[in-house]
Amino acid sequence: MHCVANGHRIVALANLYSQISDENSDCEEVDSFMYQTVGSNKVVPLIAECLDLPLFRRPIRGSSVETSMNYSGIHSGDEVEDLLELLLEVKKNIPDVQAVSVGAILSNYQRIRVENICTRLNLTPLSFLWQSDQSALLQSMIDTGVHAVLVKVAALGLDPFKHLGKSIAQMQPILEQLNDKFGCHVCGEGGEYETVTLDCPLFKKKFVIIDQSTVIHSNDAGAIVAYLKFKTLKIEEKADNGTGELTDEIRERLIAFGSKNYIGVDDVKYLVSESADDTKALREIRRDITVNFSGHELKGFISPSVSFSKGYLAIGGARSRNSMPVDKETRDAMDAIAEILQRHDMAWPDVIMMHLLVASMDDFSAVNAVYGSYFGSNPPTRVTVEVEYHRSDSASIQIDCLAFKNGGTSRPGIESSVTVKKSVMHVQGISYWAPSNIGPYSQTVKLNDHLFVAGQIGLIPNTMTLPQLASSPTDLGQLFAECLVCFNNIEAIACVQGCEFPNDLGVLVCFVRSAAYLKAAQNFCSAKILKFESIPSLFLAVPKLPRACAVEFQTMFQSPNDLPDLNDDDDEDSETIQKMKYLSSSARVFNGNKKIDCKA
């Protein structure tokens, strides 16, 4: 329903079902980490009929083979590969299919695998429920006419003889009570229960359960696992003759559920008036830029600068010496970084952050095609901006890199005692939560309590478009509107990783597309972030940003937990800023009340 509300059209259903040798067998449940099979053999064909859509089906032949959080797809016997084969059949019959609806709310295990399959098939995952508040989501389902009933229970407090067959509306108060008592997931994201939808606004017809039985799968002392076995189901006409379309009211409710208060118009107007004088004064800033490169010579390249400290390796200014096609320049720069990584006993999986400085955003796609080939399923975070190189400089691209290695060494035989837990968040689906990545990079890389966030531009997540303010059409109005969306997105991303924005913000770098925006952007941050003056920050003006946006923010957080710090001295923030200053080649910086030129 959320897919349709957001302008997508359902063209087919696809279903993986359990293989049952005996039609009369009670065993419909298979041991799957991925798929719900209870009721699917009889129910799914009826759902397709109620939706009046073609149905593609395939039996589950594989099992849960590759169960780590990273999925490679190298095991042909994995149950996830059954999904690949099923969607290949759909694409063969419907070549113009573009996307797959994903119902995951919290399960990274399922999300990662569906996204892996979608990437391999060039399909877009639509994950509108991702990271939704479960209580609000359950209420929204009820309010928008979803009639779903419980067909499986597997949690303390859920009684198969009382609760199986009950609707989500009937179960809502019980589920909320179980959440308060035992932490039960209200929408069943912990496997507490499973449902089957008998009717919803998209159905042209509905179906009802005529006869059923209860099957006890396991009778543990803590929680009975049981499910319904449908014996007789019947399709019926709907009282409203079933158009199968969302009413305007339901569509508005669905969009309202997912939409955040991105644009505070009063905030925008206030910030515009406060910054008008500062912006006028900055319009005459000259853009004299000095770019110097120094470091150890690498064959065929302008020498990158290299810094190593406490396991961190910072590489600045990797690029080709000579003018050549941008794809070749990209490969040369990446190869230069790879050589330096190898020299320090590191590899691409050790990289946590990249800075991509291009002479023209028109090269964005060509650069991504080469850049992405160097990484697997979890690339590092990245910031991409356009910069102006010196007129005598023929370079089209420069790449900077920050890496960290457990036990990383500055010299052979000297090991660090730092033990680091690393995690990467790479969400590729379209959702209400935060923008999907528009290139080969991850949203975050976390090293213990340090969180590195990719550059965020003001894309509204479910539309992947920049905000448009009819009530404030000025340049400053657009700037602040995008700033507000950026901050909402940063907050959503940080929250999932256990950080609060802005309370745990450690470093902020702000890029704007005009020097005239520098003071205005600083005013925005000062107005929105408590004690902003105490947070290390850089403000930089560049010619152009991705998607022709007005502003891009890069942030780093330190989460408030008891995990050991990566560094144990007092100058950690200054070290981090120095490493992040590799960003600032060929850019105008406004830092506090001083205007400075950056030198790389």
C-alpha positions as CSV (number, residue, x, y, z in Angstrom):
1,M,0.0,0.0,0.0
2,H,2.8,2.4,0.8
3,C,4.4,1.6,-2.6
4,V,1.2,2.5,-4.4
5,A,0.7,5.6,-2.2
6,N,4.2,6.7,-3.4
7,G,3.3,6.4,-7.0
8,H,4.4,2.8,-7.8
9,R,2.2,0.3,-9.7
10,I,2.1,-3.3,-8.7
11,V,2.6,-5.5,-11.8
12,A,3.0,-9.0,-10.3
13,L,3.2,-11.1,-7.2
14,A,6.1,-13.5,-6.5
15,N,6.0,-16.3,-3.9
16,L,8.4,-18.9,-2.5
17,Y,6.5,-21.7,-0.9
18,S,7.4,-24.8,1.1
19,Q,7.5,-28.2,-0.7
20,I,4.9,-30.5,0.8
21,S,5.0,-34.1,-0.4
22,D,1.6,-34.9,1.1
23,E,-1.3,-32.5,0.5
24,N,-2.8,-33.7,3.8
25,S,0.3,-33.2,5.8
26,D,0.2,-30.8,8.8
27,C,3.7,-29.7,8.1
28,E,3.6,-26.3,6.4
29,E,6.3,-24.7,8.4
30,V,9.9,-24.9,7.1
31,D,13.0,-23.9,9.0
32,S,13.8,-20.7,7.2
33,F,15.6,-17.6,8.3
34,M,14.1,-15.7,5.5
35,Y,10.6,-16.7,4.5
36,Q,7.1,-17.1,6.0
37,T,5.6,-20.4,4.8
38,V,2.6,-20.9,7.1
39,G,-0.5,-20.7,5.0
40,S,1.3,-19.7,1.8
41,N,0.4,-22.8,-0.2
42,K,-3.4,-22.1,-0.1
43,V,-3.5,-18.4,0.7
44,V,-1.1,-16.8,-1.8
45,P,-3.0,-17.9,-5.0
46,L,-6.1,-16.4,-3.4
47,I,-4.3,-13.1,-2.7
48,A,-3.3,-12.9,-6.4
49,E,-6.9,-13.5,-7.4
50,C,-8.1,-10.8,-5.1
51,L,-5.5,-8.4,-6.5
52,D,-6.2,-9.5,-10.0
53,L,-2.5,-9.8,-10.7
54,P,-0.2,-12.5,-12.2
55,L,1.5,-14.8,-9.7
56,F,5.0,-16.3,-10.1
57,R,5.8,-19.2,-7.7
58,R,8.8,-21.3,-6.9
59,P,9.5,-23.9,-4.2
60,I,12.1,-23.3,-1.6
61,R,14.8,-25.7,-2.5
62,G,17.7,-24.2,-0.5
63,S,18.4,-23.8,3.2
64,S,20.0,-21.2,5.4
65,V,23.7,-21.7,4.5
66,E,25.3,-18.3,4.6
67,T,24.0,-16.9,7.9
68,S,26.5,-14.1,8.7
69,M,25.4,-10.5,8.4
70,N,27.3,-10.1,5.2
71,Y,25.8,-12.0,2.3
72,S,28.0,-12.9,-0.8
73,G,25.7,-15.2,-2.7
74,I,28.5,-17.7,-3.4
75,H,26.5,-20.7,-2.1
76,S,24.1,-21.9,-4.8
77,G,22.3,-24.0,-2.1
78,D,21.3,-21.1,0.0
79,E,17.6,-20.3,0.3
80,V,18.3,-16.7,-0.7
81,E,19.3,-17.9,-4.2
82,D,15.8,-19.3,-4.6
83,L,14.6,-15.6,-4.5
84,L,17.1,-14.8,-7.3
85,E,15.7,-17.5,-9.5
86,L,12.2,-16.5,-8.8
87,L,12.8,-12.8,-9.7
88,L,14.7,-13.8,-12.8
89,E,11.5,-15.6,-13.9
90,V,9.5,-12.4,-13.2
91,K,12.0,-10.3,-15.2
92,K,11.9,-12.7,-18.1
93,N,8.1,-12.4,-18.3
94,I,7.8,-8.8,-17.4
95,P,11.0,-7.1,-18.7
96,D,10.1,-3.6,-17.5
97,V,9.7,-4.5,-13.9
98,Q,11.8,-2.0,-11.9
99,A,11.4,-2.6,-8.1
100,V,10.7,-5.1,-5.4
101,S,8.6,-4.3,-2.3
102,V,10.4,-5.3,0.9
103,G,8.4,-5.5,4.2
104,A,11.3,-5.6,6.6
105,I,11.0,-3.3,9.6
106,L,14.0,-4.1,11.7
107,S,15.6,-7.3,10.3
108,N,19.0,-6.4,8.8
109,Y,19.5,-10.1,8.1
110,Q,16.5,-10.1,5.7
111,R,17.1,-6.6,4.3
112,I,20.7,-7.3,3.4
113,R,19.8,-10.4,1.5
114,V,16.9,-8.9,-0.4
115,E,19.1,-5.8,-1.3
116,N,21.8,-8.2,-2.5
117,I,19.4,-9.9,-4.9
118,C,18.0,-6.6,-6.1
119,T,21.4,-5.2,-6.8
120,R,22.4,-8.3,-8.8
121,L,19.2,-8.0,-10.8
122,N,19.3,-4.2,-11.2
123,L,16.0,-3.8,-9.2
124,T,15.2,-1.1,-6.6
125,P,14.2,-2.3,-3.2
126,L,11.2,-0.4,-1.9
127,S,11.4,-0.6,1.9
128,F,8.9,1.9,3.1
129,L,8.4,0.3,6.5
130,W,12.1,0.2,7.4
131,Q,12.8,1.5,10.9
132,S,9.1,2.4,11.4
133,D,7.8,2.8,15.0
134,Q,6.0,-0.5,15.4
135,S,3.1,0.8,17.6
136,A,2.5,3.6,15.1
137,L,2.8,1.2,12.2
138,L,0.3,-1.3,13.6
139,Q,-2.2,1.5,14.3
140,S,-1.7,2.8,10.7
141,M,-2.4,-0.7,9.3
142,I,-5.7,-0.8,11.3
143,D,-6.7,2.7,10.4
144,T,-6.1,2.2,6.6
145,G,-8.2,-1.0,6.4
146,V,-5.7,-3.8,6.6
147,H,-7.6,-6.9,7.8
148,A,-4.8,-9.4,8.8
149,V,-5.1,-12.3,11.1
150,L,-2.5,-14.2,13.2
151,V,-1.6,-17.5,11.6
152,K,1.4,-18.4,13.8
153,V,2.4,-17.6,17.4
154,A,5.8,-18.2,19.0
155,A,6.2,-15.9,22.0
156,L,5.6,-15.8,25.7
157,G,2.1,-14.6,26.4
158,L,0.6,-15.6,23.0
159,D,-1.8,-18.5,23.4
160,P,-2.5,-20.4,20.1
161,F,-6.0,-21.4,21.4
162,K,-6.9,-17.8,22.2
163,H,-5.0,-15.7,19.6
164,L,-4.6,-17.6,16.4
165,G,-7.1,-16.3,13.8
166,K,-7.6,-13.0,15.7
167,S,-7.2,-9.8,13.7
168,I,-4.5,-7.3,14.3
169,A,-7.2,-4.9,15.5
170,Q,-8.3,-7.4,18.1
171,M,-4.7,-8.2,19.1
172,Q,-3.4,-4.7,19.3
173,P,-4.1,-4.1,23.1
174,I,-2.7,-7.6,23.9
175,L,0.4,-7.0,21.9
176,E,1.0,-3.6,23.5
177,Q,0.7,-5.2,26.9
178,L,3.2,-7.9,26.0
179,N,5.5,-5.2,24.8
180,D,5.3,-3.5,28.2
181,K,5.8,-6.8,30.1
182,F,8.3,-8.7,28.0
183,G,9.5,-6.4,25.3
184,C,7.5,-8.2,22.6
185,H,7.7,-6.6,19.2
186,V,4.3,-5.1,18.5
187,C,4.6,-5.9,14.7
188,G,6.2,-9.3,15.3
189,E,9.7,-8.3,14.1
190,G,11.2,-10.7,16.6
191,G,9.3,-13.7,15.2
192,E,6.6,-13.5,17.9
193,Y,3.9,-14.0,15.4
194,E,3.0,-14.1,11.6
195,T,-0.1,-13.0,9.8
196,V,-2.1,-13.5,6.6
197,T,-4.0,-10.6,5.0
198,L,-7.6,-11.4,4.2
199,D,-8.5,-8.0,2.9
200,C,-7.1,-4.5,2.3
201,P,-8.0,-1.5,0.1
202,L,-5.9,-2.9,-2.8
203,F,-8.0,-6.1,-3.0
204,K,-10.7,-6.1,-5.6
205,K,-12.2,-9.1,-3.7
206,K,-11.6,-10.5,-0.2
207,F,-11.4,-14.0,1.1
208,V,-12.6,-15.6,4.4
209,I,-11.6,-18.7,6.4
210,I,-14.3,-21.3,6.4
211,D,-12.5,-24.1,8.2
212,Q,-9.1,-24.4,9.9
213,S,-7.2,-26.4,12.5
214,T,-4.4,-25.6,14.9
215,V,-1.1,-27.4,14.6
216,I,1.3,-27.4,17.6
217,H,4.8,-27.2,16.2
218,S,6.6,-27.3,19.5
219,N,5.4,-27.2,23.1
220,D,8.1,-25.5,25.1
221,A,7.5,-24.4,28.6
222,G,8.3,-20.8,27.8
223,A,6.2,-20.4,24.6
224,I,4.2,-22.7,22.5
225,V,4.9,-22.5,18.8
226,A,1.8,-23.2,16.8
227,Y,0.1,-22.2,13.5
228,L,-3.1,-22.4,11.6
229,K,-3.7,-25.0,8.9
230,F,-6.4,-23.8,6.5
231,K,-8.8,-26.4,5.3
232,T,-11.3,-24.3,3.4
233,L,-11.0,-20.7,2.2
234,K,-13.6,-18.8,0.2
235,I,-13.3,-15.7,-2.0
236,E,-16.2,-13.2,-1.7
237,E,-17.2,-9.9,-3.4
238,K,-16.6,-6.7,-1.4
239,A,-19.4,-4.5,-0.3
240,D,-17.9,-1.5,-2.1
241,N,-17.4,-3.6,-5.3
242,G,-13.7,-3.5,-4.8
243,T,-12.0,-1.0,-7.1
244,G,-8.6,-2.1,-5.9
245,E,-7.4,1.5,-5.6
246,L,-6.5,3.7,-2.7
247,T,-8.9,6.4,-1.8
248,D,-7.5,9.9,-1.4
249,E,-8.0,9.7,2.3
250,I,-6.1,6.5,2.7
251,R,-3.3,7.7,0.4
252,E,-3.0,10.8,2.5
253,R,-2.9,8.8,5.7
254,L,-0.2,6.5,4.4
255,I,2.0,9.4,3.2
256,A,1.4,11.3,6.5
257,F,2.6,8.2,8.4
258,G,5.9,8.1,6.6
259,S,6.5,11.8,6.2
260,K,8.5,13.7,8.8
261,N,8.2,17.4,9.6
262,Y,11.0,18.1,7.2
263,I,10.3,21.8,6.6
264,G,9.6,24.2,9.4
265,V,8.4,27.2,7.4
266,D,8.7,29.5,10.4
267,D,12.2,28.4,11.0
268,V,13.1,29.0,7.4
269,K,11.7,32.5,7.4
270,Y,13.4,33.4,10.6
271,L,16.8,32.1,9.5
272,V,16.4,33.9,6.1
273,S,15.9,37.2,7.8
274,E,18.7,36.7,10.3
275,S,21.2,35.8,7.6
276,A,20.3,38.3,4.9
277,D,22.9,40.9,5.9
278,D,25.7,38.3,6.4
279,T,24.9,36.8,3.0
280,K,25.0,40.2,1.2
281,A,28.4,41.0,2.7
282,L,29.8,37.6,1.6
283,R,28.7,37.9,-2.1
284,E,31.9,39.8,-3.0
285,I,34.3,37.2,-1.5
286,R,37.0,36.5,-4.1
287,R,37.7,32.9,-4.8
288,D,41.5,32.8,-5.0
289,I,42.4,29.3,-4.2
290,T,45.9,27.9,-3.6
291,V,46.4,24.1,-4.0
292,N,49.7,22.6,-3.2
293,F,50.5,18.9,-3.2
294,S,53.4,17.3,-1.4
295,G,54.4,13.8,-0.2
296,H,56.3,10.8,-1.2
297,E,56.6,10.1,-4.9
298,L,54.5,7.4,-6.5
299,K,55.2,6.5,-10.1
300,G,52.8,8.2,-12.4
301,F,51.0,10.2,-9.8
302,I,51.1,13.6,-8.1
303,S,52.4,12.4,-4.7
304,P,49.7,11.8,-2.1
305,S,50.3,13.0,1.4
306,V,50.3,10.2,3.9
307,S,49.8,10.3,7.7
308,F,49.7,7.4,10.1
309,S,48.8,7.6,13.8
310,K,47.3,5.1,16.3
311,G,46.0,2.7,13.7
312,Y,44.6,5.4,11.5
313,L,46.0,5.9,8.0
314,A,45.1,9.2,6.2
315,I,45.9,9.5,2.5
316,G,45.3,12.8,0.8
317,G,45.5,13.9,-2.8
318,A,45.6,10.7,-4.8
319,R,45.2,11.4,-8.5
320,S,46.8,11.0,-11.9
321,R,49.7,13.2,-13.0
322,N,48.5,13.5,-16.6
323,S,45.3,14.4,-18.4
324,M,43.3,11.3,-19.5
325,P,39.7,10.1,-19.5
326,V,38.1,10.4,-16.1
327,D,37.5,6.6,-15.8
328,K,41.3,6.1,-16.3
329,E,42.1,8.8,-13.8
330,T,39.8,7.2,-11.2
331,R,41.4,3.9,-11.6
332,D,44.9,5.4,-11.4
333,A,44.0,7.2,-8.2
334,M,42.4,4.2,-6.6
335,D,45.4,2.1,-7.5
336,A,47.6,4.7,-5.9
337,I,45.6,4.4,-2.7
338,A,45.7,0.6,-2.9
339,E,49.5,0.7,-3.1
340,I,49.7,2.9,0.0
341,L,47.3,0.7,1.9
342,Q,49.3,-2.4,1.0
343,R,52.5,-0.6,2.2
344,H,50.9,-0.2,5.6
345,D,49.6,-3.8,5.7
346,M,46.0,-2.7,4.9
347,A,43.4,-3.4,2.2
348,W,40.1,-1.9,1.0
349,P,38.0,-3.5,3.8
350,D,40.1,-1.4,6.3
351,V,38.9,1.9,4.7
352,I,36.3,3.8,6.7
353,M,35.9,7.1,4.8
354,M,36.6,8.5,1.3
355,H,36.5,12.0,-0.1
356,L,35.9,12.3,-3.8
357,L,36.8,15.6,-5.3
358,V,35.8,15.9,-9.0
359,A,36.3,18.8,-11.4
360,S,32.9,18.2,-12.9
361,M,29.7,16.6,-11.4
362,D,29.0,15.5,-15.0
363,D,31.6,12.8,-14.4
364,F,29.7,11.4,-11.4
365,S,28.4,8.3,-13.1
366,A,31.6,7.4,-14.9
367,V,33.6,7.8,-11.7
368,N,31.2,5.7,-9.7
369,A,31.4,2.8,-12.2
370,V,35.1,2.5,-11.6
371,Y,35.2,3.5,-8.0
372,G,32.5,0.9,-7.0
373,S,34.4,-2.0,-8.5
374,Y,37.0,-1.7,-5.8
375,F,34.6,-2.6,-3.0
376,G,32.4,-5.4,-1.9
377,S,28.9,-5.3,-0.3
378,N,30.0,-2.8,2.4
379,P,31.9,0.1,0.9
380,P,33.2,2.9,3.2
381,T,31.4,6.1,3.8
382,R,32.0,8.9,1.3
383,V,31.7,12.6,0.6
384,T,31.6,13.9,-3.0
385,V,32.0,17.5,-4.0
386,E,33.0,19.4,-7.2
387,V,36.1,21.6,-6.8
388,E,38.0,24.0,-9.0
389,Y,41.5,23.0,-9.7
390,H,44.2,25.5,-10.7
391,R,43.9,26.6,-14.3
392,S,47.2,25.0,-15.0
393,D,46.1,21.7,-13.5
394,S,44.7,19.1,-15.9
395,A,43.4,16.8,-13.2
396,S,39.7,15.8,-13.2
397,I,39.6,13.9,-9.9
398,Q,41.3,13.6,-6.5
399,I,40.5,11.0,-3.9
400,D,41.3,11.1,-0.2
401,C,41.1,8.1,2.2
402,L,40.9,7.4,5.9
403,A,41.6,3.8,7.0
404,F,41.9,2.0,10.3
405,K,43.2,-1.5,11.0
406,N,43.0,-3.5,14.2
407,G,46.6,-3.8,15.3
408,G,47.6,-1.5,12.5
409,T,51.3,-0.7,12.5
410,S,53.2,2.3,11.4
411,R,56.3,0.2,10.9
412,P,56.7,-3.6,10.6
413,G,57.0,-5.3,13.9
414,I,55.3,-2.5,15.9
415,E,51.7,-3.4,16.7
416,S,48.9,-1.4,18.3
417,S,47.1,-2.7,21.3
418,V,43.8,-1.1,20.3
419,T,41.0,-3.6,19.9
420,V,38.2,-2.3,17.7
421,K,34.7,-3.5,16.9
422,K,33.8,-2.4,13.4
423,S,30.3,-2.3,11.9
424,V,29.0,-1.0,8.6
425,M,25.5,0.2,7.7
426,H,24.7,0.0,4.0
427,V,21.0,0.5,3.4
428,Q,20.1,0.6,-0.3
429,G,16.2,0.5,-0.2
430,I,13.9,3.5,-0.7
431,S,12.1,4.2,2.6
432,Y,10.8,7.0,4.8
433,W,13.8,6.5,7.2
434,A,16.7,8.1,5.4
435,P,17.9,8.5,1.8
436,S,19.2,5.5,0.0
437,N,22.8,5.8,-1.2
438,I,23.2,7.5,-4.6
439,G,26.6,5.9,-5.2
440,P,28.8,3.0,-4.0
441,Y,29.1,4.0,-0.3
442,S,27.6,3.1,3.0
443,Q,25.6,5.4,5.3
444,T,27.9,4.8,8.3
445,V,31.0,3.0,9.5
446,K,31.3,2.5,13.3
447,L,34.5,1.9,15.1
448,N,33.7,1.2,18.8
449,D,32.1,4.4,19.9
450,H,33.2,6.5,16.9
451,L,30.6,6.8,14.1
452,F,31.6,8.1,10.7
453,V,28.6,9.2,8.6
454,A,28.6,9.7,4.8
455,G,28.0,13.1,3.4
456,Q,24.3,13.9,3.6
457,I,22.4,16.1,1.2
458,G,18.8,17.3,1.6
459,L,17.0,14.4,-0.2
460,I,13.5,13.6,1.2
461,P,13.9,9.8,1.6
462,N,10.7,8.4,0.1
463,T,10.9,10.6,-3.0
464,M,14.7,11.0,-3.2
465,T,14.1,14.6,-4.3
466,L,15.2,17.9,-2.8
467,P,12.5,20.0,-0.9
468,Q,10.7,22.7,-2.8
469,L,9.4,25.7,-0.9
470,A,6.8,27.6,-2.7
471,S,6.4,29.9,0.3
472,S,10.1,30.8,0.4
473,P,11.5,30.7,-3.1
474,T,14.7,32.6,-2.2
475,D,18.1,31.1,-2.4
476,L,18.4,31.3,1.4
477,G,15.0,29.7,1.8
478,Q,16.1,26.7,-0.3
479,L,19.4,26.5,1.6
480,F,17.7,26.3,4.9
481,A,15.0,23.9,3.7
482,E,17.7,21.5,2.6
483,C,19.6,22.0,5.9
484,L,16.5,21.0,7.8
485,V,16.1,17.8,5.7
486,C,19.8,17.0,6.1
487,F,19.6,17.3,9.9
488,N,16.5,15.1,10.0
489,N,18.3,12.5,7.9
490,I,21.5,12.7,10.0
491,E,19.4,12.3,13.2
492,A,17.6,9.2,11.8
493,I,20.9,7.6,10.7
494,A,22.7,8.3,14.0
495,C,19.8,7.1,16.1
496,V,20.0,3.6,14.5
497,Q,23.6,3.4,15.5
498,G,23.0,4.4,19.1
499,C,24.0,8.1,18.8
500,E,21.9,11.2,19.5
501,F,22.0,14.2,17.2
502,P,23.2,16.7,18.0
503,N,24.2,15.7,21.6
504,D,26.8,13.2,20.5
505,L,28.1,15.2,17.5
506,G,31.9,15.2,17.5
507,V,32.8,16.9,14.2
508,L,30.8,18.7,11.5
509,V,31.9,19.7,8.0
510,C,29.5,21.7,5.9
511,F,29.8,22.2,2.1
512,V,27.8,24.9,0.4
513,R,27.6,25.7,-3.3
514,S,28.3,29.4,-3.0
515,A,30.6,31.4,-0.8
516,A,27.6,33.7,-0.2
517,Y,26.0,30.8,1.8
518,L,28.9,30.3,4.3
519,K,27.7,32.6,7.1
520,A,24.1,31.6,6.6
521,A,25.0,27.9,7.0
522,Q,26.9,28.7,10.1
523,N,23.9,30.6,11.4
524,F,21.7,27.6,10.8
525,C,24.0,25.3,12.7
526,S,24.3,27.8,15.6
527,A,20.5,28.0,15.8
528,K,19.8,24.3,15.6
529,I,22.8,22.8,17.6
530,L,23.1,23.6,21.3
531,K,26.6,24.8,22.2
532,F,27.6,24.6,18.5
533,E,30.6,26.8,19.1
534,S,32.2,24.0,21.1
535,I,32.0,21.5,18.3
536,P,34.9,21.3,15.9
537,S,33.5,22.4,12.5
538,L,34.5,23.5,9.0
539,F,32.5,25.4,6.5
540,L,33.5,25.2,2.8
541,A,32.3,26.7,-0.4
542,V,32.5,24.6,-3.6
543,P,31.2,25.1,-7.1
544,K,28.7,22.2,-7.2
545,L,27.4,19.4,-5.1
546,P,25.6,16.1,-6.0
547,R,22.1,16.5,-7.4
548,A,22.7,20.3,-7.7
549,C,21.9,20.6,-4.0
550,A,22.7,23.7,-2.0
551,V,24.4,22.1,1.0
552,E,26.0,18.8,2.1
553,F,27.0,17.9,5.7
554,Q,29.6,15.4,6.8
555,T,29.5,14.4,10.5
556,M,31.3,12.2,13.0
557,F,29.8,11.1,16.3
558,Q,31.1,9.6,19.6
559,S,28.4,7.5,21.1
560,P,27.8,7.6,24.9
561,N,28.7,4.1,25.9
562,D,31.4,2.3,27.9
563,L,33.3,0.9,24.9
564,P,37.0,1.8,24.9
565,D,38.0,4.9,23.1
566,L,40.1,4.6,19.9
567,N,42.5,7.1,21.3
568,D,43.4,7.7,24.9
569,D,44.8,11.3,24.9
570,D,43.2,14.7,24.9
571,D,44.0,15.8,21.4
572,E,41.8,13.3,19.6
573,D,39.4,15.9,18.2
574,S,42.2,17.9,16.8
575,E,43.7,14.8,15.2
576,T,40.3,13.9,13.7
577,I,39.9,17.4,12.3
578,Q,43.3,17.3,10.7
579,K,42.5,14.1,9.0
580,M,39.1,15.5,7.8
581,K,40.8,18.6,6.4
582,Y,41.9,16.4,3.5
583,L,38.3,17.4,2.4
584,S,39.2,21.0,1.9
585,S,41.5,20.9,-1.2
586,S,40.4,23.6,-3.6
587,A,37.7,25.0,-1.4
588,R,36.8,28.2,0.3
589,V,36.5,27.8,4.1
590,F,34.6,29.9,6.5
591,N,35.6,29.0,10.1
592,G,34.1,31.1,12.8
593,N,34.6,34.7,11.8
594,K,37.7,34.1,9.8
595,K,37.9,33.5,6.0
596,I,40.9,31.2,5.1
597,D,42.3,29.6,2.0
598,C,42.8,25.8,2.2
599,K,46.0,24.2,1.1
600,A,46.2,20.5,0.6
